[in-house]
Amino acid sequence: MSDDTPPVRRGPWDAPATTPAAPAVPAARSGGAAPEVAGQSLVWALVSTALLGAFLWYFSGSWVVAVAAIWGLLVHEYGHVLAMNRYGMGPAKIYIIPFLGGMARGQRLPDSEWEGVKVSLAGPAFGLLAAIPFFILFLVLGGKVWLLGAAVIAAINLVNLAPAPPLDGSRALGPVLARIHPMVEKGAMIAMGALVVLWGISNGSYIFAGFLALALFGHLRRGAWRPEGRPLSAAEAGYSVGLFVLAAVACVGVALAALIPLGDGTLSGGLAIGRNYLDFGR
């Protein structure tokens, strides 16, 4: 998950102000000196990681799952960091949030929505690389628990592609929907956000569901769903959808590569395990 939250401003679906105000321009974009965003202190980063790991271990009952989730989270966020630094938004920093996960944050907003899309998808795409060591451990040591770790990493990246604020999918598909009409984006994000919150509640992920509900409420109040910058062109909108689909297919592919041998060795068996974890009310 990446954070490119813009300054508070009126959204495109808000009623027009009686006196138009000049658009807010971040100091880093307007040429002025902007204070660098402070990173997470080493002590708090370690404490947050320990709390998150202990939380995952307690609920999963497996230290391998906890390690896989922490490792997968870090690699995922580092993907955002690499993209942010590539597009001049750095130096980007990673923040670990106790009991929830993490996020990457840059020093300024992207110059265009196209850059924002690529930053958002860099996390899930790069994050899949975290599964490689677990596949290697399975091949070398045996034991299906390593495959479970790889499946967890794939699931983290796949869930992040859900088009619900503030997950990466909303930042990748939001600008595409806004090209149709801002209300189309708003309606789709609210619907998907509510669906993901209900999914979390039905599966007992109350902290995750509460976090998403608060994030969705915050987006509604703020009215700003995407960063300022040049809107997507028609070609870039097509590329955005294509990259989103490729990232989703890659996540599903890695998940099945872990779930098929984890089950009975068949595609239907792997899909059954995946449905058991992703379906409502498991």
Secondary structure as UniProt FT lines:
FT   STRAND          2..3
FT   TURN            12..13
FT   HELIX           27..30
FT   HELIX           42..60
FT   HELIX           63..86
FT   TURN            87..88
FT   STRAND          93..97
FT   TURN            98..100
FT   STRAND          101..105
FT   HELIX           113..127
FT   HELIX           128..131
FT   HELIX           132..141
FT   HELIX           145..160
FT   TURN            165..166
FT   HELIX           168..180
FT   HELIX           182..202
FT   TURN            203..204
FT   HELIX           206..222
FT   HELIX           234..262
FT   TURN            263..264
FT   HELIX           267..278
FT   TURN            280..281
//
